[in-house]
C-alpha cells in the first residue's frame, strides 16, 4: 500500500486540537472599563510607578537616596549603607516577600497579579497609550483589519514611538538604581554610555516593550510560573473571582427591566462584556481558570450591566468555593478568612517582619575584620619580643568621617607595634597592617587567644572587639 502523502497528514494535524503543540493566538482588543476595582488598579499603577521612577532622583546626604552601587559593592538606602556582609538582610527580605505572597494568595487569590505585578502595571500603561492614539476597542479592531494607509501608518507609528520612549525611559531608570544618575545623565549629554549601561538599558527596555506591548496576556498564560502553581495555594475558603451560576443561568437576552424569572432566564443577559474587558481573554462564566489574573475587570463590567438592567450587583464577584456551595453571605465569608492556614502564614510573616526591623535597629555602624598574616607567622624580633602581623579592615558604616583607636589585649605585656589611630572616610573601609608584640617569656608555645578592640574617638560607646590568635614559636 502506498503511504499517505505528507501534505494531508500535516493538514490533519493542524485541524486536530489534541495534536497541536501550541494554541494559535487570537489577538485581543480589550475593552476599557471603569469601576471601583479599575480605580484600585490605577491607584496601584500610580503608586508603584511614582516609587519606581521617583526614587533614583531623591537625594540624601549629598548622594542618591537609593543606589545599589555594584562597583563599590555598597547599597545606599536612605540613611543605611549595606555591605556584602549584610546579605543576611537580603535573605530575610526575600523570605518576607515569599510569605507575603503565600498569605495574600491564601486570602484573596492573585492580588499581586491583578494589581501590582509589573506585567499588569505596564500592560495597563501601554493599553492606555494605545487607546489614546488608536481609539477604543472597536476602533482598534477596525484599524487592525483595515489595509495599510497613511492614516494607519501614522497612528501605528505614533503608538510604537511612544511605547519605545516609555520602554527606554524605564530601562534608563532601572539602570539608575545601580549606576549613579549623575553619571548616567552626563553620559546622555555626551552620548557616551558604557557597554554595560547600554546593554541593560536596551535589555530591560526591550523586554518592557516586548512583554507589555506585544506579548501581553501570553506572558501571564504561558510564561509566568505563578499561573501554574497557584492552585496549590488556594483552598475552598480563598476569595476568587466567581460567576454565580445559580443566579445567572440560564443566560439569554431580554429587554431592560424585565424580571428574568418571568422569561425563565437567569440574570446573565449574555452580553459578553465580561469577556471583552478581560486582559487574558477568558470567559469567567466557564469557572475559575489558571489564566485569570484576578484583576476584577469583569466584576466592574458586570456590575455596570446589572445597574442598567435594574438587577442586583454581584453576579460576578469575589467569593469562595464554600460560600457559593453553602450560599454564605458576607459575614460568613469574612469569618472564614481567619482560618488556620492564614493565621499560620500571618503569624510567621509578622514574626519575620519584627525580626527584620529589630535587626535593622540593632545593626552596629562599625565592623572589623582581622586576618593574621600567614606568610610570616610568629617571629622573634629585637628586645626579646615575638611579633605577629595582622591585616585589619575597619568599616565605617556611617556617613561621617571618623577616627578610631585600636587596642589589643589577651596576653601580659602585649602591645601594638604601629600607630593606634586610624582614620576612616564616610561609608568606607580602611585596611591597615598592624604588628603585635608579646614578650618572649609570656604565653604558651603555639596559638594564644588575643582580642583587637576598636573604639570611636567621638563616641566611646561605639566599640567593637574581635578575637584572633597569636602564634608563639615552640
Secondary structure, 3 states (H helix, E strand, C coil): CCCCCHHHHHHHHHHCHHHCCCCCCCCCCCCCCCCHHHHHHHHHHHHHHHHHHHHCCCEECCEECEEEECCCCEEEECCEEEEHHHHHHHHHHHHHHHHHHHHHHHHHCCHHHHHHCHHHHHHHHHHHHHHHHHCCHHHHHHHHHCCCCHHHHHHHHHHHHHHHHHHHHHHHHHHHCCCCHHHHHHHHHHCCCCHHHHHHHHHHHHHHHHHHHHHCHHHHHHHCCHHHHHHHHCCCCCCEEEECHHHHCCCCCCCCCCCHHHHCCCCCCCCCHHHHCCCCCCCHHHCCCCCCCCCCHHHHHHHHHHHHHCCCCCCEEEECHHHHHHCCCHHHHHHCCCCHHHHHHHHHHHHHHHHHHHHHHCCCCEEEEEEECCCCCCEEECCCEEEEEEEEEEEECCCCCEEEEEEEECCCCCEECCCCEEEECCCEEEEEEEEEEEECCCCCCEEEEEEEEEEECCEEEEEEEEEEEEEECC
